[in-house]
Amino acid sequence: MEFKRIKDLREDHDKLQKDIAKLLGISQQYYSEYEKGNRTFPIQQLITLAKFYGTSIDYIVGLSDDKHNLNTKKTS
């Protein structure tokens, strides 16, 4: 499964693959495999990306076209 949106999000934030790979604690080559669709993201890495980009996992994986994070519920 190709994750086109992760490349788009990365480029929209002016980040290089190596920047996001560092955030995720993996090599740039390994991250590149995610963008190409040759590897599937572990859920924890999807969570990290969603938080970093301020969007939902649904948007990242293409289940939603809403780029903005709808989870704005604050805890007291």
C-alpha positions as CSV (number, residue, x, y, z in Angstrom):
1,M,0.0,0.0,0.0
2,E,1.5,3.3,-1.0
3,F,1.2,6.1,1.5
4,K,1.2,9.1,-0.8
5,R,0.0,11.4,1.9
6,I,3.0,10.9,4.1
7,K,5.2,12.2,1.3
8,D,2.8,15.2,0.7
9,L,2.7,16.0,4.4
10,R,6.5,15.8,4.7
11,E,7.0,18.1,1.7
12,D,4.3,20.5,3.0
13,H,6.3,20.8,6.2
14,D,9.6,21.3,4.3
15,K,11.1,18.1,5.8
16,L,13.5,15.6,4.3
17,Q,13.1,11.9,4.6
18,K,16.0,11.8,6.9
19,D,14.3,14.3,9.2
20,I,11.2,12.2,9.6
21,A,13.2,9.0,9.8
22,K,15.1,10.6,12.8
23,L,11.7,11.5,14.4
24,L,10.6,7.8,14.0
25,G,14.0,6.4,15.1
26,I,14.6,4.6,11.8
27,S,17.0,5.0,8.9
28,Q,16.2,7.2,5.9
29,Q,16.3,4.1,3.7
30,Y,13.7,2.3,5.9
31,Y,11.5,5.4,5.9
32,S,11.8,5.6,2.1
33,E,10.3,2.1,1.9
34,Y,7.2,3.4,3.7
35,E,6.7,6.2,1.2
36,K,7.1,3.8,-1.7
37,G,4.6,1.4,-0.1
38,N,7.1,-1.4,0.3
39,R,6.6,-1.5,4.1
40,T,3.6,-1.1,6.3
41,F,3.7,1.4,9.1
42,P,3.5,0.1,12.7
43,I,0.7,1.8,14.5
44,Q,3.0,3.6,17.0
45,Q,4.8,5.3,14.1
46,L,1.5,6.4,12.6
47,I,0.5,7.9,15.9
48,T,3.8,9.7,16.0
49,L,3.3,11.1,12.5
50,A,-0.3,12.1,13.2
51,K,0.8,14.1,16.3
52,F,3.8,15.6,14.5
53,Y,1.7,16.8,11.5
54,G,-1.4,17.7,13.6
55,T,-3.7,15.4,11.6
56,S,-5.5,12.1,12.0
57,I,-4.2,8.6,11.2
58,D,-7.4,8.3,9.0
59,Y,-6.1,11.2,6.9
60,I,-2.6,9.7,6.6
61,V,-3.8,6.3,5.4
62,G,-6.4,7.7,3.1
63,L,-9.6,6.9,5.0
64,S,-10.5,10.6,5.4
65,D,-10.0,13.6,3.2
66,D,-10.2,15.9,6.3
67,K,-6.6,17.0,6.9
68,H,-7.3,18.7,10.2
69,N,-7.2,16.7,13.4
70,L,-10.8,16.4,14.7
71,N,-9.7,15.3,18.1
72,T,-9.7,18.6,19.9
73,K,-11.2,17.3,23.1
74,K,-9.2,18.6,26.0
75,T,-8.7,16.8,29.3
76,S,-8.9,18.6,32.6
